[in-house]
């Protein structure tokens, strides 16, 4: 059973998907499992910085592939925010930009403070 958490760098349980998410509950649960697996593979630094949430992962081939796949999927179901991945010096940085309400919905998943 998924453990809900509000710790930074930890995903919430599937029962806490944001209302704005366009996924069905079962699809949302599967997506959160994939995010959780990525977080276990490469524990990220998560922060909310002004008009964006920044999720930073140590780079690696498996991280790059799964992060790119997840971001592509999130752009479809959570198009109310912009999803952008930057690669720099051993890091993959996910930058999620949007309105305060949009970021609040994403914060509910990633637990960014």
Buried (B, 14 or more C-beta within 10 A) or exposed (E): EBEEEEEBBBBBBBEBBBEBBEBEEEBBBEBBEBBBEBBEBBEBEBBBEEEBBBBBBEBBEEBBEBBEEBBEBBEEBBEBBEBEBEEEEEBBBBBBBBEEEBBBBBBBBBBBE
